[in-house]
Amino acid sequence: MVLSFFKKGESPLDRISHETVLMLGDARHSFDLASTALLAGADAAAVGADIRATDDRINSAEQRLRSELVVHIAVRGGDDIGLVMGCTLLLKKIERIGDQAKNILDLAEDGISLAGAPDIDEFMTRRQVISQMYVEASDILVSLDTAAAQAFLNRSMAMNRECEQKIHEYMRSEEPGHWAVPRAVLHRYWKRIVANLAGIVSSAIEPIQTLDYADGGSTDIVDD
């Protein structure tokens, strides 16, 4: 387990573990705010400052924690190098998730709104599921529950297949571009978020050499 070093007892890494979970909570906060602007008609300008400030906080935390991990290796030597590499990848995935929230906000700031659309219930349901996945991912990072992690990975892969299918449907839709394109783009952002959450959770159960892969290393978790 990449994050098993968080269980070693009182150490600077315990605090890094705690801050990592806080970063994921910040990322969920931004996701929820951006979603209200795009799906519920909230004022994009009103939530935009909060989202960008939160993103700055996530970015600053990532840089600071990466520096602390470098110091940890310098002090402890190479014994924890694989574990620290895994944690560094985890931090980068959280930063990427924050970027996706900004991308969702960008849609709203460009004047896109799905509030009141005939298919809004479908969008709201999927958004709620993804928001809850942030919470579940945080819980798994704390508990290192391998069974819960594997169940999460299975559900995330199913969710990404659903998003991919919706993207293809919108690409082939006979509806005008201003209707189909925002829906396809949003599902693309959702797919990236879920893939990065899966990558974060896989860090709780996978060794460094198979991170970003599921099924024992046979299935790539695409998160770009």
C-alpha positions as CSV (number, residue, x, y, z in Angstrom):
1,M,0.0,0.0,0.0
2,V,1.4,3.3,-1.0
3,L,-0.1,5.1,1.9
4,S,0.8,2.5,4.5
5,F,3.5,4.8,5.8
6,F,0.7,7.1,7.2
7,K,0.2,4.3,9.7
8,K,3.7,4.4,11.1
9,G,2.8,6.5,14.1
10,E,3.5,10.1,15.0
11,S,5.6,11.7,12.3
12,P,5.5,14.6,9.8
13,L,3.9,12.2,7.4
14,D,0.9,12.0,9.7
15,R,0.3,15.7,9.2
16,I,0.8,15.3,5.4
17,S,-1.8,12.6,5.4
18,H,-4.3,14.9,7.2
19,E,-3.6,17.8,4.9
20,T,-4.1,15.6,1.8
21,V,-7.6,14.8,3.0
22,L,-8.3,18.5,3.6
23,M,-7.1,19.2,0.0
24,L,-9.6,16.7,-1.3
25,G,-12.3,18.4,0.8
26,D,-11.4,21.7,-0.8
27,A,-11.6,20.1,-4.3
28,R,-15.1,18.9,-3.5
29,H,-16.1,22.4,-2.3
30,S,-15.0,23.8,-5.7
31,F,-16.7,21.1,-7.6
32,D,-20.0,21.7,-5.8
33,L,-19.8,25.5,-6.3
34,A,-19.0,25.2,-10.0
35,S,-21.8,22.7,-10.4
36,T,-24.3,25.1,-8.8
37,A,-23.3,27.8,-11.4
38,L,-23.7,25.5,-14.4
39,L,-26.6,23.3,-13.3
40,A,-28.6,25.4,-10.8
41,G,-28.3,28.9,-12.2
42,A,-26.1,30.3,-9.4
43,D,-24.2,33.5,-10.3
44,A,-20.9,32.4,-11.8
45,A,-19.2,35.7,-10.8
46,A,-20.3,35.2,-7.2
47,V,-18.8,31.7,-6.9
48,G,-15.9,32.3,-9.2
49,A,-13.7,34.1,-6.6
50,D,-14.3,31.4,-4.0
51,I,-13.4,28.6,-6.5
52,R,-10.2,30.4,-7.6
53,A,-9.1,31.1,-4.1
54,T,-9.7,27.5,-3.2
55,D,-7.7,26.4,-6.2
56,D,-4.8,28.6,-5.1
57,R,-5.0,27.0,-1.7
58,I,-4.9,23.5,-3.2
59,N,-1.9,24.5,-5.4
60,S,0.0,26.0,-2.6
61,A,-0.6,23.0,-0.4
62,E,0.6,20.7,-3.1
63,Q,3.8,22.6,-3.6
64,R,4.5,22.8,0.1
65,L,3.8,19.2,0.8
66,R,5.9,18.0,-2.1
67,S,8.8,20.1,-0.6
68,E,8.2,18.4,2.7
69,L,8.3,15.0,1.1
70,V,11.7,15.9,-0.5
71,V,13.0,16.9,2.9
72,H,11.6,13.6,4.4
73,I,13.6,11.6,1.9
74,A,16.7,13.7,2.5
75,V,16.5,13.0,6.2
76,R,15.4,9.4,6.1
77,G,17.3,8.3,3.1
78,G,15.8,6.1,0.3
79,D,13.8,3.7,2.4
80,D,10.5,5.5,1.8
81,I,11.2,6.6,-1.8
82,G,8.4,4.5,-3.3
83,L,6.0,5.6,-0.8
84,V,6.9,9.3,-1.2
85,M,6.6,8.9,-5.0
86,G,3.1,7.5,-4.6
87,C,2.1,10.4,-2.3
88,T,3.5,12.9,-4.8
89,L,1.4,11.4,-7.6
90,L,-1.7,11.5,-5.2
91,L,-1.1,15.2,-4.6
92,K,-0.9,15.9,-8.3
93,K,-4.2,14.1,-8.9
94,I,-5.9,16.3,-6.3
95,E,-4.5,19.4,-8.0
96,R,-5.9,18.1,-11.4
97,I,-9.3,17.6,-9.9
98,G,-9.3,21.2,-8.7
99,D,-8.5,22.3,-12.3
100,Q,-11.6,20.4,-13.5
101,A,-13.8,22.4,-11.2
102,K,-12.4,25.5,-12.8
103,N,-13.2,24.1,-16.2
104,I,-16.8,23.6,-15.2
105,L,-16.9,27.1,-13.9
106,D,-15.5,28.3,-17.3
107,L,-18.6,26.8,-19.0
108,A,-20.9,28.8,-16.7
109,E,-18.8,32.0,-17.2
110,D,-19.1,31.5,-20.9
111,G,-22.9,31.9,-20.5
112,I,-23.7,28.2,-20.5
113,S,-26.5,27.1,-18.2
114,L,-28.3,23.8,-17.9
115,A,-30.6,25.1,-15.2
116,G,-34.2,24.2,-16.1
117,A,-33.2,22.1,-19.1
118,P,-35.5,19.1,-19.8
119,D,-32.7,16.7,-19.0
120,I,-31.5,18.5,-15.8
121,D,-32.6,15.7,-13.4
122,E,-30.1,13.4,-15.1
123,F,-27.3,15.9,-14.7
124,M,-28.2,16.7,-11.1
125,T,-28.2,13.0,-10.2
126,R,-24.8,12.3,-11.7
127,R,-23.4,15.4,-10.1
128,Q,-24.6,14.3,-6.6
129,V,-23.1,10.9,-7.1
130,I,-19.7,12.4,-8.1
131,S,-19.8,14.8,-5.2
132,Q,-20.3,11.9,-2.8
133,M,-17.4,10.1,-4.4
134,Y,-15.1,12.8,-3.0
135,V,-16.3,11.9,0.5
136,E,-15.8,8.2,-0.1
137,A,-12.3,8.7,-1.5
138,S,-11.4,10.7,1.6
139,D,-12.7,8.1,3.9
140,I,-10.7,5.4,2.1
141,L,-7.5,7.4,2.4
142,V,-8.1,7.5,6.2
143,S,-9.2,4.0,6.7
144,L,-7.1,2.3,4.0
145,D,-9.9,-0.2,3.6
146,T,-8.9,-2.3,0.7
147,A,-12.4,-3.8,0.2
148,A,-14.0,-0.4,0.1
149,A,-11.2,0.8,-2.3
150,Q,-11.8,-2.0,-4.7
151,A,-15.6,-1.4,-4.7
152,F,-14.9,2.3,-5.3
153,L,-12.7,1.5,-8.3
154,N,-15.3,-0.8,-9.8
155,R,-17.9,1.9,-9.5
156,S,-15.6,4.6,-10.9
157,M,-14.9,2.5,-13.9
158,A,-18.6,2.0,-14.5
159,M,-19.2,5.7,-14.1
160,N,-16.5,6.5,-16.6
161,R,-18.0,4.1,-19.1
162,E,-21.4,5.9,-18.7
163,C,-19.7,9.2,-19.2
164,E,-17.9,8.0,-22.3
165,Q,-21.2,6.6,-23.7
166,K,-22.9,10.0,-23.2
167,I,-20.1,11.8,-24.9
168,H,-20.5,9.6,-28.0
169,E,-24.3,10.1,-27.9
170,Y,-23.8,13.9,-27.8
171,M,-21.3,13.8,-30.6
172,R,-23.8,12.0,-32.8
173,S,-26.8,14.0,-31.7
174,E,-28.8,15.8,-34.3
175,E,-29.4,18.6,-31.9
176,P,-27.6,21.9,-32.6
177,G,-24.1,22.4,-31.4
178,H,-25.0,24.9,-28.7
179,W,-27.1,22.1,-27.1
180,A,-24.8,19.1,-27.6
181,V,-21.3,20.5,-27.1
182,P,-21.6,21.8,-23.5
183,R,-23.1,18.4,-22.4
184,A,-20.4,16.5,-24.1
185,V,-17.7,18.7,-22.6
186,L,-19.2,18.5,-19.1
187,H,-19.2,14.7,-19.3
188,R,-15.6,14.8,-20.3
189,Y,-14.7,16.9,-17.2
190,W,-16.7,14.5,-15.1
191,K,-14.9,11.5,-16.6
192,R,-11.5,13.1,-15.7
193,I,-12.6,13.9,-12.2
194,V,-13.8,10.3,-11.5
195,A,-10.6,8.9,-13.1
196,N,-8.4,11.0,-10.8
197,L,-10.5,10.0,-7.8
198,A,-9.9,6.4,-8.8
199,G,-6.2,7.1,-9.0
200,I,-6.3,8.6,-5.6
201,V,-8.1,5.6,-4.1
202,S,-5.8,3.1,-5.9
203,S,-2.9,4.7,-3.9
204,A,-4.4,3.1,-0.8
205,I,-4.2,-0.4,-2.1
206,E,-1.7,-0.5,-5.0
207,P,2.2,-0.5,-5.0
208,I,3.9,2.3,-6.8
209,Q,4.6,0.2,-9.9
210,T,0.8,-0.4,-10.6
211,L,-0.6,2.9,-9.6
212,D,-3.0,4.3,-12.2
213,Y,-3.9,0.8,-13.2
214,A,-6.8,-1.4,-12.0
215,D,-7.3,-5.2,-12.2
216,G,-3.8,-5.9,-11.0
217,G,-2.3,-3.6,-13.5
218,S,-4.1,-4.7,-16.6
219,T,-6.5,-1.7,-17.0
220,D,-5.2,1.9,-17.4
221,I,-7.0,4.5,-15.4
222,V,-7.1,7.4,-18.0
223,D,-7.3,10.7,-16.2
224,D,-6.0,13.2,-18.7
